[in-house]
Amino acid sequence: MAKIRPLGERVLVEPLEAKEQKKGGIIIPDSAKEKPMEGLVIAIGKKKDKEGKELPFDVKVGDRVLMPKYGGTEVKIDDKEYQLVREDDLLGVIC
């Protein structure tokens, strides 16, 4: 588990590996695969309104989320890749 707490309305997401794609028996190489759009929420920051009152997040640690293909900031912690994304940039929660 990552030892980091995102600041502000940011969410730390561990990208989940996309399943290997095969088209007509051809295995697509890693360099041609799209970035994962699914991830697991690892940590969340603190969301506040204009008066400084803390607000709840729409996501929680452990949620599987859809994230933008090319958004956020890539970070590496303990040899693991993560995405640091604003909560507003997340596309949805997978139920």
N, C-alpha and C positions, 0 to 999 in steps of 0.2 A: 504494500500500500504506500502511496506517495506521501511524503511528509511535507506537505505544502498546503497553505490556505490561500486561495485566490483573493485578491482585493476587489472591493466594490462589487459590481453586479456580474462578476466573471465566474465561469464554471470550468473546472478542469475535467476534461473528457479523455478517456482512453479509447482510441479508435479500435473498432473490432475489425478483424480481418475479413475481407470479402471472400466468399466461397470461390473456389477455383472455377473459372468459366471455360467451358468447352463449346466450340461452335463447329458443328460438323466433324467431330472427332479431333479437331485441332486444339491443342492447349495454348492459350494465350499467354505470352511471356509476362513476367512481373512488370517490365518497363512499359507495357502497353495497357495494363489494367488501370482503371480509374481509381482515384483515392477513395478510401472507405467513407461512407456517408452515415454509418451507424457507429455509435459509441456508447460507452458506459460512464456515467457520471461518477467521478472519484471524489471530488471535493467542490464545495460552493463557497462563495464569499458572503458578504453581508450587504443586503439591499436596503437602502434608506430613502425616505421621501425628502422633500425640501426642508422640512423642519427637523430632520435628523432621526425621525421615528423609524425603527426597524420594520421592514415589510417582509412577508414570506416569499420565498422563491416558488416558481411554478414547477420546478424539478427538485428532486432530492437525491442524495447519494444512493447509488445502486440502480437508478433509472436507466433504461436503454433509450437513447435519444437519436433523432436524425439531426445531423449537423451539416452546415454548408460545405460543399466540396472544396472550395478554396478560401474559406474564412478562418479567422482566428490566428493564433500564433503557435507555431510548433515549439515544444519544449522537450528536453530530454532530462529525465530524472532517474538516477540509478540505472542507467542503460535501457530505460523504457521510454518510448515515444508517447507524448501526450499532446492534446490541443487545448489551448487556453482560449475560450470563446465567451463573448458576452451572452448573457441569458437571452437577450432580445434577438440574437442571431441564430439561436437554435430553432429548428423547423418544427419539431414535435417530439412527443414522448410515445414510444412504442409500448402498447398495452399487451 
